[in-house]
Amino acid sequence: TSHQGGYSHDAVVHALQKCGIRHIDTAKRYGCESLLQKAIKESGVKRDDLWITTKLWHSDYGYENTKKACFESCERLGVEYLDLYLIHWPDAHVLGKSNREVRAETWRAMEELYEKGLCRSIGVSNFLISHLEQLKEDCMITPHVNQVEYHPFQRPQELVDYCRTRDIVFEGYCPLAKGEALTHPSIIQLAKKYGRTPAQICIRWSIQNGIVTIPKSTKAERIQENCKVFDFTIAEDDTEILNGMHDGRHVSWDPSLIV
């Protein structure tokens, strides 16, 4: 789910009931946590079988605010715990305090939520190596996940490698580059070669690169299509073609200016 492209109750129910999807990725920022509670109930899928990720928005950063925001997210989602809770963005926007100070204070609250079992795992989103290095110096627990934009035009390999050396799971969002990748001639050509859709080529490529990949759609048929990526493999030469398409562009936020 996301704050762009609207929310579809039917798509969520379809994904859970018909596609075997068990990971829901949302955020306070998206404004649909309480809507998801209804969709989950309607799907009939048991809470224990789901992996629910939500994110802390910067208006709630800080030690006490973070804990309060986590409880409120749980309440809106109708759950007693989160499988994964992420700090959404490295910029804190707090007057009189550096981003680093606020991130450290916020992360201490996240560590506490993890230790108490309210969050089964904790992580960050849109963090670069510099942000992760600061957190390493300031805090105790290494983030379990870093969720970052990842698609053929934005393949931050140095960051992926860094996360791997520290056992941080790299999770990639916007695998279709918000649709920009679907019209690229090389991707269209590969889709024809493999008898797949451009979306399936992008998702499969991301998975083959060892990335936890989270495509987003509000259309049932697209969700179905996005799931059908486990019965083929892209050859190494073709993977290299896709790897070579990186040009550094962001279709989402660019965290490189955040200190």
Beta strands, then each sheet from edge to edge (+ up, - down):
strand 1: 23-25
strand 2: 51-56
strand 3: 84-87
strand 4: 122-125
strand 5: 145-149
strand 6: 169-173
strand 7: 212-214
sheet 1: 1+ 2+ 3+ 4+ 5+ 6+ 7+
end
